[in-house]
Amino acid sequence: MQDVNLSDLQKQQIREFLDEADKYAKVRNHIAHSMWGKGTRPDSFKPMSVAIRHGKLKYLGVLSDEDDYTEADFVTIADKLAIICNSYVAFLRSSGLTASIERKIEEIISRNSASRESG
C-alpha cells in the first residue's frame, strides 16, 4: 500500500477485504498441507498432521472435538471466498486502482525483461 496513494478510507476497505479473507487462512493451510482423515460428523473429514515445536510433538486431527468439514462446508467456504474476491475486484475497478496495478505489473515486466537482456 506504500507505492500507491490511497485515502484512509481505501486503506480501511482493503484491510477489511484482507481481514475477511484471512478468516479462511487456517482451512486453506490445511487443504494445502495436511493429510485428511475421517471426521466426527457423518461424511466429514478432518485435517491431520504432526508438528514438532520446541522439541515437543503436536498432533492435529486425533481428538473428537477438533474441526471437521463436510463437502457442503467446503462449498460454503468456496462461495464466501468467491464473494470476497469478486467484491475486492469490483472495489479495485470502481476506485480506479486496477489501472495503477496494471502499470506496476508492466513496470515489473519491463525491469525483468531488461535485466534478462543485459545478463
N, C-alpha and C positions, 0 to 999 in steps of 0.2 A: 504494500500500500504506500510505500515511501516514494516510488518513482512516478506516481500519478497524483495529481492534485485532486483530492477528494474532500468533499464537505464532511463535516462531522456527522450529518445525517446519513450520508452514503457509507461512511465507515461503520456506523452503527448497524445499518441494514446488512452490510457484508458480514459483520460479526454475527448477526442473528442467523443468517443463512448457514454460516460455518458451524455455529453452535448447534443448530438443528441437525445438520448432517453428522456432527460429532457424536450425537446420541447413538449412532449406529456403528461407531468405530469398533466396539467390542465384538459385535457379531461379525463384522467384516473381517476382523483379525482371526476369529475362529474359523470362518469359511476358508480363509486363505492358508491357515497354518495348522489347524487342529485335525486330528482324526475324529471320526464320529462313531458313536455307539448308540445303543437303544436308550431312548429317553424314558422318563417315568410315566408320562401320559400315553394313551394309546396312539400308535402311529407317529410317535415323536422320536427325535434324535437329539443327542446332546454332544457337545464338543468334549473331546477327551485329550488330555495332554499331561506331560510331566515336565516340570521346570526345576532347575536347581538354582537356588538363590542363597547366597551366603553359606554354601555348603549344606543346605537343607533341601530335601525333596518336597515338592509341592505337587499334589495330584489334582487334576481337574476332571470332572465327569464321573466320579465314583460314588458320590453321595446322592441320595434321592431328592434332596431339596435344591439341587443346582438347576440352572436354567436349561430347559429343553425347548425344541422347536418342532412344529409340525409344518407340513407343506403350506398350509394356509397362513401360518405365521410368516414364513419366508415371502409369500406373495404379498402380504400386507406390508412387510418391511420394504420390499422392492417398490411397491406402489407409492409408499411415503417418500422414498428416496427419489423416485421419478418426479414427484410433485415438487420436492425441494429443488432438484436440478432444473426443471422447466421454469420454476419461479425465478431462480437465480439467473438463468439465461434471459428471461424476459426483463428482469431488472437491469442486467447489463446493457441490453439493447435499448431500453427506454431511457436510461441515464446517459447514453452516448459512450459508455465505457468500452463497448465492443470494438469501436474504431481504434481506441487507444491500445487495446490488447493486440489487435491485428498489426498495428505499427510496431509494437515491441517485438512481436514474433518475426516480422520482416527484418528488423534490426539484428536480431539474433541470427537468423538465417544468413544474412549478408555478412556478418562478422565471421561466422563459421566457414562460409564459402571462401572468404578472403584468406583466412588462416590456412585452409587446406591448399589453396593455390600457391601460397608463399612457402609452404612446408614441403 
